[in-house]
C-alpha cells in the first residue's frame, strides 16, 4: 500500500510539473497588445492598492480618534484638578 501511494504521489508531481507550462494565468495576461497589457497592470494596481488604502485609512482614523480621546481625558483631569480645593 505504501509503495502504491508513493507511486501515485510521484505521478501527480510529475504531471503537475509537466502541465504547469500550459497553465497561463489568463489570455489577457499573455496578450501582446499594449492596451490589454496596460489594462491588466492598471487592474492589478487597483486591486493591490485599494485594500492597502482602506487599511491606511482605518489606521489614520483610529489614531485621530485615540488622540481626541486622550485630549478629552486630559481636559477632564485638568478640570477635576482645578475644581478640587487644595488643602
Secondary structure per residue as TSV (DSSP state, phi and psi in degrees):
chain	resnum	aa	ss	phi	psi
A	1	X	-	360.0	-40.9
A	2	X	H	-65.1	-39.2
A	3	X	H	-66.1	-37.5
A	4	X	H	-66.3	-41.1
A	5	X	H	-65.4	-40.1
A	6	X	H	-63.6	-40.9
A	7	X	H	-64.7	-40.3
A	8	X	H	-64.3	-44.1
A	9	X	H	-60.9	-45.5
A	10	X	H	-64.3	-39.7
A	11	X	H	-63.8	-43.7
A	12	X	H	-65.0	-41.5
A	13	X	H	-62.9	-42.7
A	14	X	H	-64.4	-41.1
A	15	X	H	-63.2	-42.4
A	16	X	H	-63.5	-43.7
A	17	X	H	-66.4	-38.9
A	18	X	H	-74.9	-33.7
A	19	X	H	-93.1	-5.9
A	20	X	G	-67.4	-26.8
A	21	X	G	-68.7	-25.5
A	22	X	G	-82.1	-10.5
A	23	X	-	-96.6	75.0
A	24	X	-	-72.4	157.3
A	25	X	S	-60.3	-52.1
A	26	X	-	-168.2	164.5
A	27	X	T	-61.7	-33.8
A	28	X	T	-67.1	-35.3
A	29	X	T	-64.7	-34.2
A	30	X	T	-100.2	13.6
A	31	X	-	-70.1	147.9
A	32	X	-	-94.6	-8.4
A	33	X	-	-76.5	131.6
A	34	X	H	-65.0	-35.2
A	35	X	H	-66.1	-39.0
A	36	X	H	-66.5	-41.3
A	37	X	H	-64.9	-41.3
A	38	X	H	-65.1	-40.2
A	39	X	H	-65.0	-38.6
A	40	X	H	-64.9	-44.0
A	41	X	H	-65.8	-43.5
A	42	X	H	-62.3	-42.4
A	43	X	H	-64.2	-40.7
A	44	X	H	-63.6	-42.9
A	45	X	H	-62.9	-43.5
A	46	X	H	-60.5	-46.7
A	47	X	H	-71.0	-19.7
A	48	X	H	-85.7	-44.3
A	49	X	H	-81.1	-27.0
A	50	X	H	-61.7	-51.2
A	51	X	H	-63.8	-37.3
A	52	X	H	-62.6	-42.1
A	53	X	H	-62.7	-38.6
A	54	X	H	-65.7	-41.6
A	55	X	H	-66.5	-41.2
A	56	X	H	-64.8	-42.9
A	57	X	H	-60.5	-41.8
A	58	X	H	-63.8	-42.6
A	59	X	H	-63.9	-41.7
A	60	X	H	-64.6	-43.4
A	61	X	H	-60.8	-47.2
A	62	X	H	-64.6	-37.1
A	63	X	H	-65.2	-45.4
A	64	X	H	-62.1	-43.5
A	65	X	H	-63.6	-39.2
A	66	X	H	-65.8	-40.6
A	67	X	H	-65.2	-41.1
A	68	X	H	-61.3	-43.1
A	69	X	H	-63.2	-40.4
A	70	X	H	-64.6	-40.7
A	71	X	H	-63.1	-41.5
A	72	X	H	-64.5	-40.9
A	73	X	H	-64.9	-42.2
A	74	X	H	-63.8	-41.0
A	75	X	H	-65.0	-39.1
A	76	X	H	-66.6	-40.5
A	77	X	H	-64.6	-42.0
A	78	X	H	-64.0	-43.3
A	79	X	H	-64.9	-38.0
A	80	X	H	-67.9	-40.5
A	81	X	H	-66.1	-35.7
A	82	X	H	-74.0	-33.7
A	83	X	H	-77.9	-23.4
A	84	X	S	-78.9	124.1
A	85	X	-	-70.1	140.8
A	86	X	-	-87.5	144.7
A	87	X	-	-72.6	360.0
